[in-house]
Amino acid sequence: MALEKLPLLCLFLLLACCIRQPTSRDPEEKSITPACTSAVLLDARLFDSLVIADSMTSLVEFFSPKCPVCTSIACMVDSLAVAYKDSALVGRVNADTDTVLWKRYSVFSVPTFLFFKDGALLPKRYQETQFDTLARVLDSLLLNP
């Protein structure tokens, strides 16, 4: 696929993916789960086998279902997962339920994006919520072995 067509495809995927549905029928429930499901939901076991033990480049978002910013960018994260499905792993860790990973990587706020290459954590953390910025970082990691 030509790189110049990638932003248009990503915009289409972002729009197509952003249909939201409540997580429960309780009107008091504030958390919303997007209908997007392309990013891998990681727990500690899956994280260790898919991110740490694998040599694939990975982008991992630490999120909370109750975080408004996290729910608003969920489809963007899934668009990244679709765009990079053959070259990188894009996963999400629920910081509310998976405290082991949250503590292991000293994540103090959500959303936080961490990048891994060959199972090693890269030093820079991102609170960035823009598709283009995260895609540029992934592209640079994939182009520089």
N, CA, C and O atoms as CSV, one atom per row, in Angstrom:
chain,resi,resn,atom,element,x,y,z
A,1,MET,N,N,0.857,-1.179,0.000
A,1,MET,CA,C,0.000,0.000,0.000
A,1,MET,C,C,0.896,1.233,0.000
A,1,MET,O,O,1.885,1.299,0.729
A,2,ALA,N,N,0.542,2.183,-0.808
A,2,ALA,CA,C,1.320,3.414,-0.891
A,2,ALA,C,C,1.168,4.208,0.397
A,2,ALA,O,O,0.071,4.322,0.944
A,3,LEU,N,N,2.273,4.753,0.871
A,3,LEU,CA,C,2.246,5.505,2.125
A,3,LEU,C,C,1.378,6.748,2.040
A,3,LEU,O,O,0.808,7.168,3.046
A,4,GLU,N,N,1.264,7.350,0.847
A,4,GLU,CA,C,0.446,8.553,0.747
A,4,GLU,C,C,-1.043,8.258,0.931
A,4,GLU,O,O,-1.811,9.167,1.245
A,5,LYS,N,N,-1.460,7.013,0.742
A,5,LYS,CA,C,-2.870,6.645,0.935
A,5,LYS,C,C,-3.164,6.258,2.382
A,5,LYS,O,O,-4.328,6.133,2.763
A,6,LEU,N,N,-2.130,6.068,3.183
A,6,LEU,CA,C,-2.305,5.631,4.563
A,6,LEU,C,C,-3.144,6.594,5.403
A,6,LEU,O,O,-4.019,6.117,6.126
A,7,PRO,N,N,-2.938,7.935,5.360
A,7,PRO,CA,C,-3.775,8.824,6.181
A,7,PRO,C,C,-5.261,8.724,5.835
A,7,PRO,O,O,-6.107,8.783,6.728
A,8,LEU,N,N,-5.588,8.572,4.548
A,8,LEU,CA,C,-6.988,8.462,4.149
A,8,LEU,C,C,-7.594,7.161,4.667
A,8,LEU,O,O,-8.722,7.150,5.159
A,9,LEU,N,N,-6.843,6.064,4.556
A,9,LEU,CA,C,-7.316,4.789,5.077
A,9,LEU,C,C,-7.514,4.870,6.586
A,9,LEU,O,O,-8.510,4.371,7.111
A,10,CYS,N,N,-6.581,5.489,7.276
A,10,CYS,CA,C,-6.677,5.598,8.733
A,10,CYS,C,C,-7.871,6.442,9.147
A,10,CYS,O,O,-8.553,6.119,10.120
A,11,LEU,N,N,-8.129,7.520,8.414
A,11,LEU,CA,C,-9.293,8.346,8.718
A,11,LEU,C,C,-10.569,7.548,8.526
A,11,LEU,O,O,-11.480,7.629,9.349
A,12,PHE,N,N,-10.647,6.776,7.447
A,12,PHE,CA,C,-11.822,5.941,7.210
A,12,PHE,C,C,-12.008,4.940,8.345
A,12,PHE,O,O,-13.113,4.777,8.861
A,13,LEU,N,N,-10.916,4.268,8.733
A,13,LEU,CA,C,-11.001,3.281,9.810
A,13,LEU,C,C,-11.401,3.937,11.124
A,13,LEU,O,O,-12.178,3.370,11.892
A,14,LEU,N,N,-10.877,5.121,11.383
A,14,LEU,CA,C,-11.215,5.846,12.602
A,14,LEU,C,C,-12.700,6.173,12.643
A,14,LEU,O,O,-13.351,5.977,13.669
A,15,LEU,N,N,-13.237,6.667,11.539
A,15,LEU,CA,C,-14.660,7.002,11.485
A,15,LEU,C,C,-15.530,5.754,11.563
A,15,LEU,O,O,-16.553,5.755,12.249
A,16,ALA,N,N,-15.136,4.697,10.872
A,16,ALA,CA,C,-15.929,3.472,10.859
A,16,ALA,C,C,-15.921,2.777,12.211
A,16,ALA,O,O,-16.850,2.040,12.542
A,17,CYS,N,N,-14.882,3.010,12.984
A,17,CYS,CA,C,-14.692,2.290,14.229
A,17,CYS,C,C,-15.310,2.984,15.438
A,17,CYS,O,O,-15.452,2.357,16.488
A,18,CYS,N,N,-15.672,4.224,15.328
A,18,CYS,CA,C,-16.042,5.014,16.500
A,18,CYS,C,C,-17.513,4.944,16.879
A,18,CYS,O,O,-18.041,5.901,17.445
A,19,ILE,N,N,-18.168,3.875,16.593
A,19,ILE,CA,C,-19.520,3.672,17.091
A,19,ILE,C,C,-19.383,3.194,18.520
A,19,ILE,O,O,-18.700,2.204,18.781
A,20,ARG,N,N,-20.013,3.872,19.433
A,20,ARG,CA,C,-19.853,3.554,20.849
A,20,ARG,C,C,-21.116,2.922,21.403
A,20,ARG,O,O,-22.232,3.177,20.949
A,21,GLN,N,N,-20.891,2.096,22.392
A,21,GLN,CA,C,-22.016,1.478,23.061
A,21,GLN,C,C,-21.739,1.424,24.551
A,21,GLN,O,O,-20.591,1.229,24.951
A,22,PRO,N,N,-22.769,1.591,25.393
A,22,PRO,CA,C,-22.546,1.532,26.839
A,22,PRO,C,C,-22.085,0.138,27.253
A,22,PRO,O,O,-22.444,-0.859,26.626
A,23,THR,N,N,-21.280,0.083,28.323
A,23,THR,CA,C,-20.809,-1.202,28.810
A,23,THR,C,C,-21.874,-1.918,29.628
A,23,THR,O,O,-21.763,-3.123,29.855
A,24,SER,N,N,-22.881,-1.221,30.066
A,24,SER,CA,C,-23.958,-1.852,30.819
A,24,SER,C,C,-25.239,-1.074,30.574
A,24,SER,O,O,-25.219,-0.003,29.967
A,25,ARG,N,N,-26.345,-1.613,31.046
A,25,ARG,CA,C,-27.628,-0.929,30.883
A,25,ARG,C,C,-27.895,0.051,32.021
A,25,ARG,O,O,-28.911,0.746,32.028
A,26,ASP,N,N,-26.992,0.098,32.965
A,26,ASP,CA,C,-27.133,0.994,34.102
A,26,ASP,C,C,-26.882,2.430,33.660
A,26,ASP,O,O,-25.774,2.735,33.217
A,27,PRO,N,N,-27.875,3.338,33.764
A,27,PRO,CA,C,-27.676,4.717,33.309
A,27,PRO,C,C,-26.627,5.472,34.121
A,27,PRO,O,O,-26.106,6.488,33.663
A,28,GLU,N,N,-26.313,4.988,35.321
A,28,GLU,CA,C,-25.296,5.636,36.149
A,28,GLU,C,C,-23.888,5.263,35.723
A,28,GLU,O,O,-22.928,5.924,36.121
A,29,GLU,N,N,-23.746,4.210,34.917
A,29,GLU,CA,C,-22.440,3.757,34.468
A,29,GLU,C,C,-21.821,4.815,33.561
A,29,GLU,O,O,-22.411,5.199,32.551
A,30,LYS,N,N,-20.631,5.281,33.927
A,30,LYS,CA,C,-19.996,6.361,33.196
A,30,LYS,C,C,-19.014,5.858,32.139
A,30,LYS,O,O,-18.696,6.587,31.200
A,31,SER,N,N,-18.535,4.637,32.276
A,31,SER,CA,C,-17.531,4.179,31.331
A,31,SER,C,C,-18.205,3.714,30.044
A,31,SER,O,O,-19.277,3.109,30.059
A,32,ILE,N,N,-17.545,4.014,28.941
A,32,ILE,CA,C,-18.066,3.653,27.627
A,32,ILE,C,C,-17.007,2.825,26.930
A,32,ILE,O,O,-15.823,3.163,26.962
A,33,THR,N,N,-17.430,1.742,26.302
A,33,THR,CA,C,-16.508,0.906,25.568
A,33,THR,C,C,-16.750,1.098,24.082
A,33,THR,O,O,-17.850,0.830,23.598
A,34,PRO,N,N,-15.747,1.556,23.353
A,34,PRO,CA,C,-15.927,1.708,21.921
A,34,PRO,C,C,-16.136,0.350,21.266
A,34,PRO,O,O,-15.729,-0.679,21.806
A,35,ALA,N,N,-16.762,0.354,20.118
A,35,ALA,CA,C,-17.008,-0.881,19.384
A,35,ALA,C,C,-15.756,-1.356,18.656
A,35,ALA,O,O,-15.813,-2.338,17.916
A,36,CYS,N,N,-14.641,-0.686,18.850
A,36,CYS,CA,C,-13.389,-1.042,18.202
A,36,CYS,C,C,-12.740,-2.213,18.940
A,36,CYS,O,O,-12.732,-2.254,20.170
A,37,THR,N,N,-12.201,-3.154,18.185
A,37,THR,CA,C,-11.602,-4.322,18.834
A,37,THR,C,C,-10.325,-4.795,18.156
A,37,THR,O,O,-9.945,-5.954,18.322
A,38,SER,N,N,-9.659,-3.946,17.407
A,38,SER,CA,C,-8.461,-4.374,16.681
A,38,SER,C,C,-7.216,-4.450,17.557
A,38,SER,O,O,-6.381,-5.332,17.358
A,39,ALA,N,N,-7.075,-3.554,18.511
A,39,ALA,CA,C,-5.923,-3.599,19.412
A,39,ALA,C,C,-6.096,-4.768,20.381
A,39,ALA,O,O,-7.206,-5.072,20.816
A,40,VAL,N,N,-4.991,-5.409,20.707
A,40,VAL,CA,C,-5.018,-6.570,21.600
A,40,VAL,C,C,-5.128,-6.097,23.045
A,40,VAL,O,O,-4.320,-5.283,23.492
A,41,LEU,N,N,-6.117,-6.597,23.776
A,41,LEU,CA,C,-6.233,-6.293,25.205
A,41,LEU,C,C,-5.272,-7.212,25.945
A,41,LEU,O,O,-5.418,-8.434,25.916
A,42,LEU,N,N,-4.290,-6.616,26.607
A,42,LEU,CA,C,-3.206,-7.376,27.225
A,42,LEU,C,C,-3.359,-7.452,28.733
A,42,LEU,O,O,-3.624,-6.446,29.392
A,43,ASP,N,N,-3.190,-8.650,29.276
A,43,ASP,CA,C,-3.015,-8.812,30.715
A,43,ASP,C,C,-1.532,-9.159,30.912
A,43,ASP,O,O,-0.784,-9.204,29.935
A,44,ALA,N,N,-1.102,-9.399,32.125
A,44,ALA,CA,C,0.321,-9.634,32.394
A,44,ALA,C,C,0.862,-10.839,31.627
A,44,ALA,O,O,1.975,-10.785,31.104
A,45,ARG,N,N,0.090,-11.926,31.554
A,45,ARG,CA,C,0.550,-13.141,30.865
A,45,ARG,C,C,0.699,-12.887,29.364
A,45,ARG,O,O,1.728,-13.214,28.774
A,46,LEU,N,N,-0.324,-12.308,28.757
A,46,LEU,CA,C,-0.256,-12.006,27.328
A,46,LEU,C,C,0.832,-10.979,27.022
A,46,LEU,O,O,1.531,-11.083,26.014
A,47,PHE,N,N,0.964,-10.003,27.887
A,47,PHE,CA,C,1.982,-8.971,27.708
A,47,PHE,C,C,3.367,-9.608,27.645
A,47,PHE,O,O,4.158,-9.307,26.752
A,48,ASP,N,N,3.654,-10.491,28.603
A,48,ASP,CA,C,4.977,-11.118,28.634
A,48,ASP,C,C,5.231,-11.988,27.409
A,48,ASP,O,O,6.356,-12.037,26.913
A,49,SER,N,N,4.198,-12.677,26.911
A,49,SER,CA,C,4.410,-13.550,25.755
A,49,SER,C,C,4.381,-12.799,24.428
A,49,SER,O,O,5.119,-13.166,23.513
A,50,LEU,N,N,3.560,-11.766,24.291
A,50,LEU,CA,C,3.439,-11.067,23.013
A,50,LEU,C,C,4.374,-9.871,22.872
A,50,LEU,O,O,4.814,-9.560,21.765
A,51,VAL,N,N,4.679,-9.203,23.966
A,51,VAL,CA,C,5.501,-7.986,23.886
A,51,VAL,C,C,6.942,-8.263,24.284
A,51,VAL,O,O,7.868,-7.921,23.547
A,52,ILE,N,N,7.137,-8.879,25.440
A,52,ILE,CA,C,8.495,-9.076,25.965
A,52,ILE,C,C,9.223,-10.228,25.269
A,52,ILE,O,O,10.383,-10.073,24.887
A,53,ALA,N,N,8.571,-11.373,25.096
A,53,ALA,CA,C,9.236,-12.540,24.530
A,53,ALA,C,C,9.326,-12.496,23.001
A,53,ALA,O,O,10.079,-13.273,22.414
A,54,ASP,N,N,8.588,-11.623,22.355
A,54,ASP,CA,C,8.570,-11.541,20.897
A,54,ASP,C,C,9.496,-10.421,20.427
A,54,ASP,O,O,9.728,-9.448,21.145
A,55,SER,N,N,10.017,-10.571,19.222
A,55,SER,CA,C,10.921,-9.539,18.693
A,55,SER,C,C,10.177,-8.476,17.890
A,55,SER,O,O,10.806,-7.592,17.308
A,56,MET,N,N,8.857,-8.548,17.850
A,56,MET,CA,C,8.082,-7.572,17.092
A,56,MET,C,C,8.059,-6.223,17.809
A,56,MET,O,O,8.015,-6.166,19.038
A,57,THR,N,N,8.088,-5.147,17.040
A,57,THR,CA,C,7.948,-3.810,17.595
A,57,THR,C,C,6.531,-3.674,18.147
A,57,THR,O,O,5.572,-4.112,17.512
A,58,SER,N,N,6.397,-3.071,19.322
A,58,SER,CA,C,5.084,-2.982,19.973
A,58,SER,C,C,4.810,-1.577,20.480
A,58,SER,O,O,5.709,-0.868,20.933
A,59,LEU,N,N,3.556,-1.198,20.391
A,59,LEU,CA,C,3.035,0.027,20.993
A,59,LEU,C,C,1.978,-0.423,21.989
A,59,LEU,O,O,1.032,-1.120,21.623
A,60,VAL,N,N,2.135,-0.026,23.242
A,60,VAL,CA,C,1.201,-0.432,24.292
A,60,VAL,C,C,0.618,0.812,24.943
A,60,VAL,O,O,1.348,1.682,25.418
A,61,GLU,N,N,-0.705,0.883,24.956
A,61,GLU,CA,C,-1.396,1.984,25.625
A,61,GLU,C,C,-1.902,1.506,26.975
A,61,GLU,O,O,-2.579,0.481,27.062
A,62,PHE,N,N,-1.577,2.240,28.025
A,62,PHE,CA,C,-2.185,2.018,29.333
A,62,PHE,C,C,-3.384,2.955,29.402
A,62,PHE,O,O,-3.244,4.163,29.212
A,63,PHE,N,N,-4.559,2.400,29.674
A,63,PHE,CA,C,-5.787,3.175,29.643
A,63,PHE,C,C,-6.682,2.812,30.819
A,63,PHE,O,O,-6.425,1.850,31.541
A,64,SER,N,N,-7.721,3.590,30.994
A,64,SER,CA,C,-8.779,3.282,31.949
A,64,SER,C,C,-10.107,3.472,31.233
A,64,SER,O,O,-10.289,4.473,30.539
A,65,PRO,N,N,-11.037,2.537,31.383
A,65,PRO,CA,C,-12.346,2.696,30.742
A,65,PRO,C,C,-13.122,3.902,31.278
A,65,PRO,O,O,-14.070,4.367,30.645
A,66,LYS,N,N,-12.719,4.399,32.433
A,66,LYS,CA,C,-13.420,5.551,33.019
A,66,LYS,C,C,-12.773,6.882,32.643
A,66,LYS,O,O,-13.266,7.943,33.025
A,67,CYS,N,N,-11.689,6.828,31.907
A,67,CYS,CA,C,-10.969,8.036,31.477
A,67,CYS,C,C,-11.595,8.548,30.181
A,67,CYS,O,O,-11.588,7.839,29.175
A,68,PRO,N,N,-12.135,9.769,30.189
A,68,PRO,CA,C,-12.760,10.301,28.970
A,68,PRO,C,C,-11.805,10.404,27.782
A,68,PRO,O,O,-12.200,10.137,26.647
A,69,VAL,N,N,-10.559,10.786,28.031
A,69,VAL,CA,C,-9.594,10.878,26.934
A,69,VAL,C,C,-9.318,9.488,26.368
A,69,VAL,O,O,-9.240,9.308,25.153
A,70,CYS,N,N,-9.172,8.509,27.257
A,70,CYS,CA,C,-8.900,7.137,26.810
A,70,CYS,C,C,-10.024,6.603,25.934
A,70,CYS,O,O,-9.769,5.984,24.901
A,71,THR,N,N,-11.263,6.841,26.342
A,71,THR,CA,C,-12.382,6.346,25.536
A,71,THR,C,C,-12.489,7.108,24.221
A,71,THR,O,O,-12.907,6.545,23.209
A,72,SER,N,N,-12.116,8.381,24.231
A,72,SER,CA,C,-12.223,9.149,22.986
A,72,SER,C,C,-11.153,8.768,21.971
A,72,SER,O,O,-11.359,8.952,20.772
A,73,ILE,N,N,-10.007,8.238,22.423
A,73,ILE,CA,C,-8.942,7.863,21.486
A,73,ILE,C,C,-8.884,6.357,21.229
A,73,ILE,O,O,-7.999,5.897,20.508
A,74,ALA,N,N,-9.793,5.591,21.792
A,74,ALA,CA,C,-9.767,4.136,21.620
A,74,ALA,C,C,-9.818,3.733,20.152
A,74,ALA,O,O,-9.116,2.810,19.738
A,75,CYS,N,N,-10.629,4.406,19.372
A,75,CYS,CA,C,-10.723,4.083,17.952
A,75,CYS,C,C,-9.446,4.464,17.204
A,75,CYS,O,O,-9.075,3.802,16.235
A,76,MET,N,N,-8.782,5.516,17.643
A,76,MET,CA,C,-7.511,5.896,17.034
A,76,MET,C,C,-6.469,4.807,17.286
A,76,MET,O,O,-5.687,4.476,16.396
A,77,VAL,N,N,-6.461,4.255,18.496
A,77,VAL,CA,C,-5.532,3.174,18.825
A,77,VAL,C,C,-5.847,1.956,17.960
A,77,VAL,O,O,-4.934,1.295,17.465
A,78,ASP,N,N,-7.129,1.655,17.777
A,78,ASP,CA,C,-7.504,0.533,16.924
A,78,ASP,C,C,-7.157,0.791,15.468
A,78,ASP,O,O,-6.823,-0.145,14.741
A,79,SER,N,N,-7.227,2.028,15.031
A,79,SER,CA,C,-6.816,2.366,13.663
A,79,SER,C,C,-5.322,2.117,13.481
A,79,SER,O,O,-4.890,1.650,12.427
A,80,LEU,N,N,-4.533,2.429,14.509
A,80,LEU,CA,C,-3.108,2.106,14.468
A,80,LEU,C,C,-2.904,0.592,14.378
A,80,LEU,O,O,-2.044,0.120,13.635
A,81,ALA,N,N,-3.696,-0.160,15.136
A,81,ALA,CA,C,-3.587,-1.624,15.117
A,81,ALA,C,C,-3.869,-2.166,13.722
A,81,ALA,O,O,-3.181,-3.077,13.261
A,82,VAL,N,N,-4.860,-1.622,13.054
A,82,VAL,CA,C,-5.196,-2.070,11.701
A,82,VAL,C,C,-4.102,-1.653,10.721
A,82,VAL,O,O,-3.673,-2.450,9.887
A,83,ALA,N,N,-3.659,-0.417,10.823
A,83,ALA,CA,C,-2.649,0.100,9.893
A,83,ALA,C,C,-1.315,-0.654,10.000
A,83,ALA,O,O,-0.604,-0.794,9.005
A,84,TYR,N,N,-0.976,-1.138,11.203
A,84,TYR,CA,C,0.310,-1.798,11.425
A,84,TYR,C,C,0.160,-3.288,11.727
A,84,TYR,O,O,1.057,-3.891,12.317
A,85,LYS,N,N,-0.953,-3.880,11.331
A,85,LYS,CA,C,-1.232,-5.270,11.720
A,85,LYS,C,C,-0.175,-6.266,11.258
A,85,LYS,O,O,0.025,-7.289,11.913
A,86,ASP,N,N,0.507,-5.995,10.147
A,86,ASP,CA,C,1.511,-6.928,9.645
A,86,ASP,C,C,2.923,-6.619,10.113
A,86,ASP,O,O,3.838,-7.410,9.881
A,87,SER,N,N,3.113,-5.472,10.772
A,87,SER,CA,C,4.483,-5.088,11.119
A,87,SER,C,C,4.717,-4.786,12.594
A,87,SER,O,O,5.860,-4.815,13.050
A,88,ALA,N,N,3.665,-4.499,13.344
A,88,ALA,CA,C,3.839,-4.162,14.763
A,88,ALA,C,C,2.617,-4.611,15.559
A,88,ALA,O,O,1.514,-4.729,15.026
A,89,LEU,N,N,2.838,-4.853,16.824
A,89,LEU,CA,C,1.736,-5.183,17.725
A,89,LEU,C,C,1.256,-3.898,18.394
A,89,LEU,O,O,2.058,-3.141,18.940
A,90,VAL,N,N,-0.038,-3.659,18.351
A,90,VAL,CA,C,-0.626,-2.532,19.068
A,90,VAL,C,C,-1.555,-3.134,20.110
A,90,VAL,O,O,-2.517,-3.826,19.775
A,91,GLY,N,N,-1.258,-2.863,21.381
A,91,GLY,CA,C,-2.034,-3.444,22.468
A,91,GLY,C,C,-2.454,-2.399,23.480
A,91,GLY,O,O,-1.955,-1.274,23.503
A,92,ARG,N,N,-3.390,-2.815,24.314
A,92,ARG,CA,C,-3.910,-1.926,25.361
A,92,ARG,C,C,-3.887,-2.683,26.684
A,92,ARG,O,O,-4.199,-3.873,26.729
A,93,VAL,N,N,-3.516,-1.992,27.759
A,93,VAL,CA,C,-3.518,-2.557,29.106
A,93,VAL,C,C,-4.473,-1.725,29.953
A,93,VAL,O,O,-4.325,-0.508,30.054
A,94,ASN,N,N,-5.447,-2.386,30.554
A,94,ASN,CA,C,-6.383,-1.703,31.442
A,94,ASN,C,C,-5.674,-1.459,32.773
A,94,ASN,O,O,-5.461,-2.386,33.554
A,95,ALA,N,N,-5.316,-0.209,33.016
A,95,ALA,CA,C,-4.567,0.138,34.231
A,95,ALA,C,C,-5.398,-0.031,35.490
A,95,ALA,O,O,-4.842,-0.139,36.583
A,96,ASP,N,N,-6.737,-0.055,35.358
A,96,ASP,CA,C,-7.595,-0.258,36.524
A,96,ASP,C,C,-7.560,-1.696,37.018
A,96,ASP,O,O,-7.656,-1.949,38.219
A,97,THR,N,N,-7.423,-2.633,36.097
A,97,THR,CA,C,-7.496,-4.044,36.487
A,97,THR,C,C,-6.154,-4.756,36.478
A,97,THR,O,O,-6.007,-5.781,37.143
A,98,ASP,N,N,-5.181,-4.251,35.754
A,98,ASP,CA,C,-3.888,-4.925,35.679
A,98,ASP,C,C,-2.810,-4.095,36.367
A,98,ASP,O,O,-1.989,-3.447,35.719
A,99,THR,N,N,-2.837,-4.134,37.681
A,99,THR,CA,C,-1.908,-3.327,38.474
A,99,THR,C,C,-0.468,-3.841,38.399
A,99,THR,O,O,0.467,-3.084,38.663
A,100,VAL,N,N,-0.275,-5.116,38.044
A,100,VAL,CA,C,1.083,-5.657,37.938
A,100,VAL,C,C,1.873,-4.892,36.872
A,100,VAL,O,O,2.990,-4.440,37.127
A,101,LEU,N,N,1.295,-4.752,35.694
A,101,LEU,CA,C,1.983,-4.038,34.614
A,101,LEU,C,C,2.061,-2.545,34.891
A,101,LEU,O,O,3.060,-1.895,34.582
A,102,TRP,N,N,1.021,-2.021,35.464
A,102,TRP,CA,C,0.955,-0.608,35.806
A,102,TRP,C,C,2.128,-0.250,36.727
A,102,TRP,O,O,2.796,0.765,36.533
A,103,LYS,N,N,2.364,-1.097,37.728
A,103,LYS,CA,C,3.462,-0.858,38.668
A,103,LYS,C,C,4.820,-1.164,38.036
A,103,LYS,O,O,5.784,-0.431,38.251
A,104,ARG,N,N,4.897,-2.247,37.257
A,104,ARG,CA,C,6.168,-2.646,36.641
A,104,ARG,C,C,6.762,-1.520,35.799
A,104,ARG,O,O,7.976,-1.316,35.796
A,105,TYR,N,N,5.907,-0.795,35.088
A,105,TYR,CA,C,6.384,0.260,34.201
A,105,TYR,C,C,6.149,1.664,34.744
A,105,TYR,O,O,6.278,2.644,34.011
A,106,SER,N,N,5.808,1.763,36.010
A,106,SER,CA,C,5.622,3.053,36.693
A,106,SER,C,C,4.735,4.014,35.904
A,106,SER,O,O,5.097,5.163,35.652
A,107,VAL,N,N,3.578,3.511,35.526
A,107,VAL,CA,C,2.608,4.333,34.807
A,107,VAL,C,C,1.766,5.055,35.845
A,107,VAL,O,O,1.090,4.422,36.656
A,108,PHE,N,N,1.808,6.381,35.819
A,108,PHE,CA,C,1.101,7.169,36.816
A,108,PHE,C,C,-0.100,7.917,36.265
A,108,PHE,O,O,-0.897,8.458,37.031
A,109,SER,N,N,-0.237,7.952,34.961
A,109,SER,CA,C,-1.389,8.630,34.370
A,109,SER,C,C,-1.806,7.899,33.098
A,109,SER,O,O,-1.008,7.201,32.472
A,110,VAL,N,N,-3.053,8.071,32.738
A,110,VAL,CA,C,-3.578,7.474,31.518
A,110,VAL,C,C,-4.177,8.572,30.654
A,110,VAL,O,O,-4.710,9.546,31.185
A,111,PRO,N,N,-4.104,8.442,29.364
A,111,PRO,CA,C,-3.418,7.377,28.626
A,111,PRO,C,C,-1.899,7.601,28.594
A,111,PRO,O,O,-1.419,8.731,28.510
A,112,THR,N,N,-1.180,6.508,28.662
A,112,THR,CA,C,0.268,6.518,28.492
A,112,THR,C,C,0.620,5.474,27.446
A,112,THR,O,O,0.148,4.338,27.504
A,113,PHE,N,N,1.447,5.863,26.494
A,113,PHE,CA,C,1.884,4.955,25.435
A,113,PHE,C,C,3.345,4.612,25.646
A,113,PHE,O,O,4.187,5.493,25.824
A,114,LEU,N,N,3.635,3.315,25.624
A,114,LEU,CA,C,5.013,2.835,25.725
A,114,LEU,C,C,5.345,2.074,24.451
A,114,LEU,O,O,4.503,1.363,23.901
A,115,PHE,N,N,6.575,2.229,23.989
A,115,PHE,CA,C,7.048,1.523,22.807
A,115,PHE,C,C,8.084,0.487,23.221
A,115,PHE,O,O,8.924,0.739,24.084
A,116,PHE,N,N,8.009,-0.689,22.587
A,116,PHE,CA,C,8.951,-1.772,22.850
A,116,PHE,C,C,9.538,-2.225,21.523
A,116,PHE,O,O,8.838,-2.312,20.514
A,117,LYS,N,N,10.824,-2.508,21.542
A,117,LYS,CA,C,11.494,-3.055,20.358
A,117,LYS,C,C,12.349,-4.222,20.820
A,117,LYS,O,O,13.164,-4.083,21.733
A,118,ASP,N,N,12.163,-5.366,20.191
A,118,ASP,CA,C,12.871,-6.601,20.568
A,118,ASP,C,C,12.676,-6.918,22.048
A,118,ASP,O,O,13.592,-7.407,22.711
A,119,GLY,N,N,11.490,-6.640,22.558
A,119,GLY,CA,C,11.158,-6.945,23.947
A,119,GLY,C,C,11.665,-5.940,24.965
A,119,GLY,O,O,11.405,-6.085,26.159
A,120,ALA,N,N,12.385,-4.924,24.509
A,120,ALA,CA,C,12.946,-3.932,25.439
A,120,ALA,C,C,12.125,-2.641,25.387
A,120,ALA,O,O,11.732,-2.171,24.319
A,121,LEU,N,N,11.883,-2.091,26.561
A,121,LEU,CA,C,11.167,-0.832,26.670
A,121,LEU,C,C,12.046,0.307,26.185
A,121,LEU,O,O,13.200,0.433,26.594
A,122,LEU,N,N,11.493,1.132,25.311
A,122,LEU,CA,C,12.214,2.329,24.875
A,122,LEU,C,C,12.030,3.414,25.923
A,122,LEU,O,O,10.978,3.475,26.560
A,123,PRO,N,N,13.012,4.261,26.116
A,123,PRO,CA,C,12.985,5.184,27.250
A,123,PRO,C,C,11.914,6.268,27.212
A,123,PRO,O,O,11.490,6.725,28.274
A,124,LYS,N,N,11.461,6.699,26.043
A,124,LYS,CA,C,10.509,7.809,25.987
A,124,LYS,C,C,9.075,7.312,26.150
A,124,LYS,O,O,8.666,6.331,25.529
A,125,ARG,N,N,8.320,8.013,27.001
A,125,ARG,CA,C,6.894,7.742,27.200
A,125,ARG,C,C,6.108,8.817,26.481
A,125,ARG,O,O,6.582,9.940,26.312
A,126,TYR,N,N,4.914,8.471,26.061
A,126,TYR,CA,C,4.080,9.421,25.337
A,126,TYR,C,C,2.706,9.513,25.989
A,126,TYR,O,O,2.073,8.499,26.283
A,127,GLN,N,N,2.261,10.729,26.206
A,127,GLN,CA,C,0.879,10.978,26.567
A,127,GLN,C,C,0.171,11.535,25.331
A,127,GLN,O,O,-0.950,12.036,25.408
A,128,GLU,N,N,0.842,11.435,24.217
A,128,GLU,CA,C,0.361,11.939,22.930
A,128,GLU,C,C,-0.920,11.218,22.514
A,128,GLU,O,O,-1.051,10.010,22.711
A,129,THR,N,N,-1.847,11.955,21.947
A,129,THR,CA,C,-3.108,11.332,21.528
A,129,THR,C,C,-3.361,11.546,20.034
A,129,THR,O,O,-4.500,11.434,19.580
A,130,GLN,N,N,-2.323,11.849,19.277
A,130,GLN,CA,C,-2.469,12.080,17.834
A,130,GLN,C,C,-1.961,10.873,17.050
A,130,GLN,O,O,-0.856,10.384,17.284
A,131,PHE,N,N,-2.779,10.405,16.126
A,131,PHE,CA,C,-2.438,9.266,15.279
A,131,PHE,C,C,-1.100,9.494,14.578
A,131,PHE,O,O,-0.226,8.629,14.615
A,132,ASP,N,N,-0.938,10.651,13.942
A,132,ASP,CA,C,0.266,10.916,13.149
A,132,ASP,C,C,1.542,10.838,13.967
A,132,ASP,O,O,2.545,10.302,13.497
A,133,THR,N,N,1.519,11.363,15.177
A,133,THR,CA,C,2.717,11.345,16.018
A,133,THR,C,C,3.095,9.915,16.400
A,133,THR,O,O,4.260,9.529,16.301
A,134,LEU,N,N,2.120,9.141,16.830
A,134,LEU,CA,C,2.395,7.756,17.216
A,134,LEU,C,C,2.810,6.928,16.000
A,134,LEU,O,O,3.687,6.069,16.104
A,135,ALA,N,N,2.188,7.180,14.854
A,135,ALA,CA,C,2.542,6.461,13.628
A,135,ALA,C,C,3.974,6.796,13.204
A,135,ALA,O,O,4.698,5.913,12.742
A,136,ARG,N,N,4.389,8.046,13.352
A,136,ARG,CA,C,5.767,8.433,13.015
A,136,ARG,C,C,6.773,7.686,13.881
A,136,ARG,O,O,7.811,7.243,13.392
A,137,VAL,N,N,6.464,7.546,15.169
A,137,VAL,CA,C,7.382,6.816,16.057
A,137,VAL,C,C,7.450,5.354,15.634
A,137,VAL,O,O,8.537,4.783,15.552
A,138,LEU,N,N,6.298,4.744,15.365
A,138,LEU,CA,C,6.297,3.349,14.905
A,138,LEU,C,C,7.077,3.212,13.604
A,138,LEU,O,O,7.880,2.291,13.458
A,139,ASP,N,N,6.851,4.113,12.663
A,139,ASP,CA,C,7.577,4.057,11.386
A,139,ASP,C,C,9.074,4.134,11.597
A,139,ASP,O,O,9.820,3.380,10.972
A,140,SER,N,N,9.534,5.029,12.467
A,140,SER,CA,C,10.978,5.161,12.700
A,140,SER,C,C,11.544,3.910,13.356
A,140,SER,O,O,12.672,3.518,13.057
A,141,LEU,N,N,10.794,3.285,14.232
A,141,LEU,CA,C,11.262,2.034,14.858
A,141,LEU,C,C,11.326,0.897,13.850
A,141,LEU,O,O,12.237,0.069,13.889
A,142,LEU,N,N,10.350,0.863,12.944
A,142,LEU,CA,C,10.311,-0.218,11.963
A,142,LEU,C,C,11.380,-0.027,10.877
A,142,LEU,O,O,11.877,-1.011,10.329
A,143,LEU,N,N,11.734,1.208,10.563
A,143,LEU,CA,C,12.728,1.481,9.527
A,143,LEU,C,C,14.157,1.333,10.036
A,143,LEU,O,O,15.078,1.128,9.245
A,144,ASN,N,N,14.347,1.435,11.348
A,144,ASN,CA,C,15.690,1.338,11.934
A,144,ASN,C,C,15.807,0.067,12.758
A,144,ASN,O,O,15.438,0.045,13.932
A,145,PRO,N,N,16.326,-0.999,12.138
A,145,PRO,CA,C,16.393,-2.289,12.870
A,145,PRO,C,C,17.358,-2.297,14.026
A,145,PRO,O,O,17.498,-3.314,14.706
